[in-house]
Amino acid sequence: MIPLRTYLDPAEMPTHWYNVVADMKNPPAPPLGPDGKPISPEQMAAIFPMNLIEQEMSRQRWIEIPEEVRQIYALWRPAPLCRALRLEQALGTPAKIFYKYEGVSPAGSHKPNSAVPQAFYNKQAGTRKLTTETGAGQWGSSIAFAGQMFGLPVRVFMVKVSYEQKPLRRSMMQTWGAEVFASPTALTEAGRKALAADPDCQGSLGLAISEAVEEAAADKGTCYTLGSVLNHVLLHQTIIGLEARKQFDKLGLYPDVVLGPCGGGSSFGGIAFPFLADKAAGDKRADKLRCIAVEPASCPTLTRGSYAYDFGDVSGYTPMMKMFTLGHDFMPPGIHAGGLRYHGASPLVSQLVHEGLVEARAVPQLATFEAGVQFARAEGIIPAPEACHAIRAAIDEALAAKASGEEKVILINLTGHGHFDMTSYDKFFAGALEDFAYPAEAIQASLKHLPQVG
């Protein structure tokens, strides 16, 4: 009998993060500066502390998790691996569905896995203040929590559409002592420019990043923190998949399909990269492993974007990174999975998709909420809208297994609960949400503005 919950003892918590770069056959393309040349650590030090820059550029396979970080992780980690037996029964599938539940953290999502080490390393480096952006609010609340743990003030630029849709996320950040502003703001040049062009601008992650980076660059005592995309963020998130591997070992099972929602890439990389390590090591269990990054059809970066160098923000303040992108000035619609409304994707995830080692799939908004409701009614947990994307794809995989009679093991990264997203569910029940397939001509127009890199 497979238990419904599989736990690890606190002593079994991983002591090191896994760096997928060490096992990539082709080295990642370097980030580029304004001159089109690889950016130096000294240039990056304008907004990041050097200890995080070293992680960002590292090719070391295993990087030790500091004891101070592990002590705070222990407030909620190790997180449970759960079997979705009632969902399996509702679907009538021979597939076994498991989910790694990250909603047990103080912020209710996977984001503190990186927020805590980022705050720790900044404190260690002498940083006096942190700035950041947030889409749906999970990252903003996580870095607010982490800043409070290490005595660092935090200023958050929250995408305006989410600021208005998710007031309780705002309250969480403020409870942990952070300042929160609806982006675009009049506080920065990037924000003022966006408001001048469109006073009703709903904002985007790319624009909020511009505001946060601009503020960090203007003050030597302030550093910027990012909740996704960059290598060191995905590195920290691998604790999810590393724990899951240990839990599957206890069950004597191994996943055939690993799914995670994908906006910038932190939740997908966190669950998938440790299993890709098995594939790279020649582990026969991983011979047929499929890892699928699931994104919204309304912001189809991996499935309809261009694999090219682009800025990570609207204003071009960040280095240029080689990634799948819809164009740095792409303004996504106000969907209710705010954490996935980003024009680009992690360079690491992008390269793995480009090389065919990872699959990408786009799903429409209504189908994701249908899946979230079905999951909640079977398993009891109301998932965050972002997590519903992975659940949708998992249900589709389970139904395909039912049609073929194939037994398979499916693993979902359930990135967080949806307790602060109930207005989105209310709109779904009221029929006020709709699907939005972004027009091809609008994507092509945005891609025309990609930086020209030799």
URFEN-V935383 format. One record per backbone hydrogen bond with DSSP energy under -1.0 kcal/mol. CO is the residue of the C=O (numbers start at 1). NH is the residue of the N-H. If there is no record, write none. Layout:
BEGIN
[[CO:NH] [CO:NH]]
END
This chain:
BEGIN
[[4:83] [6:81] [9:12] [10:13] [15:65] [17:63] [19:22] [20:23] [21:24] [31:39] [32:320] [33:36] [37:33] [40:44] [41:45] [43:46] [44:47] [44:48] [47:224] [49:53] [50:54] [51:55] [52:56] [53:57] [61:19] [63:17] [66:70] [67:71] [68:72] [69:73] [70:74] [72:75] [73:76] [73:77] [80:101] [81:6] [82:99] [83:85] [84:88] [85:89] [86:90] [87:91] [88:92] [88:93] [96:410] [97:84] [98:412] [99:82] [100:414] [102:105] [105:108] [108:417] [110:113] [111:114] [111:115] [112:116] [114:118] [115:119] [116:120] [117:121] [118:122] [119:123] [120:124] [121:125] [122:127] [123:126] [129:223] [130:155] [131:225] [132:157] [134:159] [137:141] [138:142] [139:143] [140:144] [141:145] [142:146] [143:147] [144:148] [145:149] [146:150] [147:152] [153:130] [154:179] [155:132] [156:181] [157:134] [158:183] [159:163] [160:164] [161:165] [162:166] [166:170] [167:171] [168:172] [169:173] [170:174] [171:175] [172:176] [173:178] [174:177] [179:156] [181:158] [183:160] [188:192] [189:193] [190:194] [191:195] [192:196] [193:197] [194:198] [198:201] [202:161] [204:208] [205:209] [206:210] [206:314] [207:211] [208:212] [209:213] [210:214] [211:215] [212:216] [213:217] [214:218] [216:219] [219:222] [221:128] [221:129] [223:131] [228:230] [230:234] [231:235] [232:236] [233:237] [235:238] [236:239] [237:240] [238:242] [239:243] [240:244] [241:245] [242:246] [243:247] [244:248] [245:249] [246:250] [247:251] [248:252] [248:253] [256:290] [257:411] [258:292] [259:413] [260:294] [264:346] [265:269] [266:270] [267:271] [268:272] [269:273] [270:241] [272:276] [273:277] [275:279] [276:280] [277:281] [278:283] [279:282] [283:286] [284:287] [286:289] [290:258] [291:359] [292:260] [293:361] [294:262] [295:363] [296:299] [299:301] [300:304] [301:305] [306:308] [306:325] [308:323] [310:321] [320:32] [321:310] [323:308] [325:306] [327:330] [333:335] [337:340] [338:341] [340:342] [341:205] [343:326] [346:350] [347:351] [348:352] [349:353] [350:354] [351:355] [352:357] [352:358] [353:356] [359:293] [361:295] [363:297] [364:368] [365:369] [366:370] [367:371] [368:372] [369:373] [370:374] [371:375] [372:376] [373:377] [374:378] [375:379] [376:380] [382:418] [384:388] [386:389] [387:391] [388:392] [389:393] [390:394] [391:395] [392:396] [393:397] [394:398] [395:399] [396:400] [397:401] [398:402] [399:403] [400:404] [401:405] [401:406] [408:96] [409:256] [409:257] [410:98] [411:259] [412:100] [412:414] [413:415] [414:102] [415:110] [416:384] [418:421] [421:424] [421:425] [422:426] [423:427] [424:428] [425:429] [426:430] [427:432] [428:431] [439:443] [440:444] [441:445] [442:446] [443:447] [444:448] [446:449] [447:450]]
END
